[in-house]
Amino acid sequence: MKKIILILKIIINILLIGYPVVVFCSLHYGHFDLAIFCLIIIFILRLLTQSADRSQLYWFGKIMPFIGLFFAISSWLFTQYQLLLYYPVMVNTVLLTLFLYSLKKPPTIIERFARLKYHDLSQTEIRYTRLVTICWCYFFLFNGSIALITCFMDNLAWWTLYNGGISYVLIGLLMGVEWLLRKKRPQ
């Protein structure tokens, strides 16, 4: 049973990463109700397969499916399918809030990730994880702002390109640059 849930989680995560493509295809080809039905099922499955730990990331994993359900159901009820475009904005807003909160109430999210591999962190390493958390906050502010701008552009192709491609490349670049900087830092 655990293996099935793990496979289901992987499939759900892949589908959520492809959210912009699903929205693009539904709006471009006129399959609104089918896409919304699929999104509702994906978000419900995400809620049902969420781990039971009570970390800060647990709450992100619980909040985002509810927000996704809100946008999907609202879009269907009001036949305002453009509401679906705002989900990436909300993802960035919630992540920004979560990372900012962890700065206020340490340990930071990045320190928690670091402690998964290294249990004992020096004060220098803790300061570094704090700086990386601040960097991610700026990234989520920037990324969410661009995602919001693409919602107002009224150009579905540009919205999909940014939210389904460019933003992921930027996330990868930030992760890669941070990894390179971390490897060059003296231990």
C-alpha positions as CSV (number, residue, x, y, z in Angstrom):
1,M,0.0,0.0,0.0
2,K,2.9,2.4,0.8
3,K,4.3,1.8,-2.6
4,I,1.0,2.7,-4.3
5,I,0.8,5.9,-2.3
6,L,4.3,6.8,-3.2
7,I,3.7,6.2,-6.9
8,L,0.4,8.2,-6.6
9,K,2.3,11.1,-4.9
10,I,4.9,11.1,-7.7
11,I,2.2,11.2,-10.4
12,I,0.3,14.0,-8.5
13,N,3.5,16.1,-8.2
14,I,4.2,15.7,-11.9
15,L,0.7,16.7,-12.8
16,L,0.9,19.8,-10.4
17,I,4.2,20.8,-12.1
18,G,2.4,20.6,-15.4
19,Y,-0.5,22.7,-14.0
20,P,0.1,25.5,-16.5
21,V,0.1,23.1,-19.5
22,V,-3.2,21.6,-18.3
23,V,-4.7,25.1,-18.0
24,F,-3.4,26.1,-21.3
25,C,-4.8,23.1,-23.1
26,S,-8.2,23.4,-21.4
27,L,-8.5,27.1,-22.3
28,H,-6.9,26.8,-25.8
29,Y,-9.0,23.8,-26.9
30,G,-12.2,24.5,-25.0
31,H,-12.2,21.6,-22.6
32,F,-12.8,23.6,-19.5
33,D,-15.1,21.3,-17.5
34,L,-12.8,18.3,-18.2
35,A,-9.7,20.1,-17.1
36,I,-11.4,21.5,-14.0
37,F,-12.7,18.0,-13.1
38,C,-9.1,16.7,-13.5
39,L,-7.7,19.5,-11.4
40,I,-10.3,19.0,-8.6
41,I,-9.4,15.2,-8.5
42,I,-5.6,16.0,-8.5
43,F,-6.0,18.5,-5.6
44,I,-8.2,16.1,-3.6
45,L,-5.7,13.3,-4.1
46,R,-3.0,15.6,-3.0
47,L,-4.9,16.3,0.2
48,L,-5.5,12.6,0.8
49,T,-1.9,11.5,0.3
50,Q,-0.3,14.3,2.3
51,S,2.1,13.1,5.0
52,A,1.1,13.4,8.6
53,D,4.1,15.3,9.9
54,R,3.4,18.7,11.4
55,S,6.3,20.7,9.9
56,Q,6.0,24.1,8.3
57,L,6.1,22.4,4.9
58,Y,3.2,20.1,6.0
59,W,1.1,23.2,6.2
60,F,2.2,24.3,2.7
61,G,1.2,20.8,1.4
62,K,-2.2,21.2,3.0
63,I,-2.9,24.9,2.1
64,M,-2.0,24.7,-1.6
65,P,-4.5,21.9,-2.5
66,F,-7.3,23.9,-0.8
67,I,-6.3,27.0,-2.7
68,G,-6.2,25.0,-5.9
69,L,-9.6,23.6,-5.1
70,F,-10.9,27.1,-4.5
71,F,-9.7,28.4,-7.8
72,A,-11.0,25.3,-9.7
73,I,-14.4,25.2,-8.1
74,S,-14.8,29.0,-8.4
75,S,-13.8,28.9,-12.1
76,W,-16.4,26.2,-12.7
77,L,-19.2,27.9,-10.7
78,F,-18.7,31.3,-12.2
79,T,-17.4,30.2,-15.6
80,Q,-14.5,32.5,-15.1
81,Y,-11.7,30.2,-16.2
82,Q,-9.1,32.9,-16.0
83,L,-9.2,32.4,-12.2
84,L,-7.1,29.3,-12.8
85,L,-4.2,31.5,-13.9
86,Y,-3.8,32.8,-10.4
87,Y,-2.7,29.6,-8.8
88,P,1.0,30.1,-9.5
89,V,0.7,33.5,-7.9
90,M,-0.7,32.0,-4.8
91,V,2.0,29.3,-4.7
92,N,4.7,32.0,-4.6
93,T,2.7,34.0,-2.1
94,V,2.3,31.1,0.3
95,L,6.0,30.1,-0.1
96,L,7.1,33.6,0.5
97,T,4.9,33.8,3.6
98,L,6.2,30.4,4.8
99,F,9.9,31.4,4.3
100,L,9.4,34.8,5.9
101,Y,7.7,33.1,8.9
102,S,10.6,30.8,9.3
103,L,12.9,33.8,9.4
104,K,10.8,35.2,12.3
105,K,10.5,31.8,14.0
106,P,13.7,29.9,13.5
107,P,15.0,27.5,12.4
108,T,14.5,28.7,8.9
109,I,13.2,26.4,6.2
110,I,16.7,26.1,4.6
111,E,18.3,25.3,8.0
112,R,15.7,22.5,8.3
113,F,16.7,21.1,4.9
114,A,20.4,21.4,5.9
115,R,19.8,19.5,9.1
116,L,18.3,16.6,7.2
117,K,21.9,15.9,6.0
118,Y,24.0,17.6,8.7
119,H,22.6,17.4,12.2
120,D,25.2,19.7,13.8
121,L,25.5,23.1,12.1
122,S,27.9,25.7,13.2
123,Q,26.8,29.3,13.8
124,T,28.4,30.3,10.5
125,E,26.4,27.6,8.7
126,I,23.2,28.7,10.4
127,R,23.8,32.3,9.3
128,Y,24.4,31.0,5.8
129,T,21.1,29.1,5.8
130,R,19.4,32.3,6.9
131,L,20.9,34.2,4.0
132,V,19.8,31.5,1.6
133,T,16.3,31.7,3.1
134,I,16.3,35.5,2.5
135,C,17.4,34.9,-1.1
136,W,14.5,32.6,-1.6
137,C,12.1,35.2,-0.2
138,Y,13.3,37.7,-2.8
139,F,13.0,35.0,-5.5
140,F,9.4,34.2,-4.5
141,L,8.5,37.9,-4.4
142,F,10.0,38.4,-7.9
143,N,8.6,35.1,-9.3
144,G,5.1,35.8,-7.9
145,S,5.1,39.3,-9.3
146,I,6.0,38.1,-12.8
147,A,3.3,35.4,-12.5
148,L,0.8,38.1,-11.6
149,I,1.9,40.3,-14.5
150,T,1.3,37.3,-16.8
151,C,-2.2,37.0,-15.5
152,F,-2.9,40.6,-16.5
153,M,-1.3,40.3,-19.9
154,D,-4.3,38.4,-21.3
155,N,-1.9,36.2,-23.3
156,L,-2.3,32.5,-22.5
157,A,0.8,31.5,-24.4
158,W,3.0,33.9,-22.4
159,W,1.4,32.9,-19.1
160,T,2.1,29.2,-19.9
161,L,5.6,29.9,-21.1
162,Y,6.5,31.8,-17.9
163,N,4.6,29.7,-15.3
164,G,5.2,26.4,-17.0
165,G,8.7,26.8,-18.2
166,I,10.7,30.0,-17.4
167,S,9.9,30.0,-13.7
168,Y,11.1,26.4,-13.4
169,V,14.3,27.2,-15.1
170,L,14.8,30.2,-12.7
171,I,14.2,27.9,-9.7
172,G,16.8,25.4,-11.1
173,L,19.3,28.2,-11.7
174,L,18.9,29.6,-8.2
175,M,19.3,26.1,-6.8
176,G,22.3,25.5,-9.0
177,V,24.0,28.8,-8.1
178,E,23.4,28.2,-4.4
179,W,24.8,24.7,-4.7
180,L,28.0,26.0,-6.4
181,L,28.4,28.7,-3.8
182,R,28.0,26.2,-1.0
183,K,30.6,23.9,-2.5
184,K,33.1,26.8,-2.8
185,R,32.5,27.9,0.8
186,P,35.2,26.9,3.3
187,Q,33.9,24.3,5.7
